[in-house]
Amino acid sequence: VNIIGKDDVETDVAVDCTRLRPNEEYLSHKEMDALTRDTVVFARAKPEDKLEIVKSLQRQGFVTAMTGDGVNDAPALNQADIGVAMGIQGTEVAKGASDMILTDDNFTSIVAAVEKGRAIYAGIQKFVAFIMSVHIAEVIQIAFCIIVGMPVMRTPLQIL
């Protein structure tokens, strides 16, 4: 989990985002990836810093989620694998760039949404497995009839 903050809060674990761009130019991909791999909290992030951090994490194969509420967060929200905008305080631009909107601006809602999404996905998988198992039997039966040369046992209407 990497936390990107725009506040002036400095902690022992936070990395100031000016380290990403020491000479006003961003580090090389290799250096940027090494820095983002080991960093948990980024402080004083500009909008373009957030975007570069998301891109770096994606290059490393991580699934990225970005939360934001302002126009400046929109590029990173759009680039992330899942962008999460704040529903109450968020701007329309941030909401439009995101994949999910927290209607109550509460981060614990993300956990509930993920749990519900996993349950829905599991249900879809079970449904598809059932449908495929039913239809594969019909396909085998029709193929067998065609190969052997006997009349097809089911009409198209019976299959539907």
N, C-alpha and C positions, 0 to 999 in steps of 0.2 A: 504494500500500500504506500503510495507516494502522495503526500499532501502538498498542494501548491497554494501559497497564501500571498495576498497582496499587501497585508498589513506590515507595520514596522516592528512586529514582534520578533525578537531574536531569542532563540533557545540554543542549547548545546548541540542539538541534532539537526538544526535547520541549516541549509546551505543557501547563502545569498545568491540570487540569480545573476548577479553581476559576474560570478565565476563562470557562467555559461558564455559570456561575451566579454572577455578581458580587454580587448582592444576595440570594442564596439562591433566586433565581428564574432559570430558564433564559433565555438570550437569545432574541430573536424568531427565527422560522424563517429569515428573510433573513440575520441576523447569524450565526446558528449555521452556516448553509450556507457562508457566506464563510469562517468560521474552519476548518471541517472540510475544505473544498476544498483549502486550502493547507497543512494540517498533516500531518506524517508520523507523529509520535509523540505520544501523549497520556500524561501521567503522573498518578499519584494519582487514578485514576478510581474513583468509587463505582459500584455496580451500576446506579443510575439514569442515571449519566453514559454508561455503555457503551450503554445502550438508546437514549438521545437521539442519540448519535453515529451509531449504526447507522441510525436513522430519518432523520437528516440526510443521510447518504450515499445512502440509498435515494431520498429526494426529489430528489436531484441526478441520479438515473439510474444510479448505480453499482451493480454487483453486489457484495453484501456477504457476507463470510465472517467468522464469529466463532469464536474458540477459547476454551474455558473448562473449568474443572474443578470448580467449586463451585456450591452452591445459588444464590449471589448472581449467577452468570453466566447462569442459566437464562432470564430474560426476554430478554436480548440474544441468546442462542443461538437461542431460539424465533423472534425477530423477523427475524434475519438470513436472507438467501437460502439460506445453508447454514451450519448450526451444527456445529462440530466439537468433540467432547468428548474428554477424555483417558480412556483405558480403564483404566489401572492406578491412577492417583491420583484420577480423577474420581469425583464422587458419583453416585449413581443418579439423582438429580434432573437433573443436568447431562446425563447420558447419555440420559435420557428426553426432554429438551427439544431435543436435537441431532438432526441429520440423518445424521451420520457419527461413528463412534467410532474413535479411534486406539488400536488394541489394544496398541501398544508405546510410546505417548506420544512418538513421534518425528515431528517435523514433516516430515521428508523422506518419510515414508509418504504424505503428501498428494499429493506430486508423482507418485509411482508410481500412486496411486489415480486421479488425473486422467488420466494417460496410458492406463491400462487402461479407464477409463470412456469416453474418446474413441474407443478402438478398438472397444468394444462398440457405441457409438452409430453409428459409421460402418458397422458390420456390419448393424445394424438398418435403417439408411437404404437400404443396398444390397438387403436382403431385401424391404423394402416397395416399392422401385422395381421389382424383378423381378415381384413378385406383382401389382402394379398394371398392369404392361405385359402380363402374361399375361391378366388378367381383362378389361382394356379391350377386347382383341380379341374375346373372347367376347360382351361386351355389344354391341359394334358388329355382330357377326354376327347376334345374336338380334334386335336392333332392325331391321336391314336386312330380315330375313325377315318380321317383323311388318309393316313399312311396305309392302313389295312384295306381301305377301299370300301368300307361299309357306310351306309347312310349316317349322317350326323344325328346323334341322339337328341340333341337339343336345337330348337329353333332360336333365332335371334330374340324373339319375343320372350321365350322362356328364360333366356340368360339375363335379360333386363329385369 
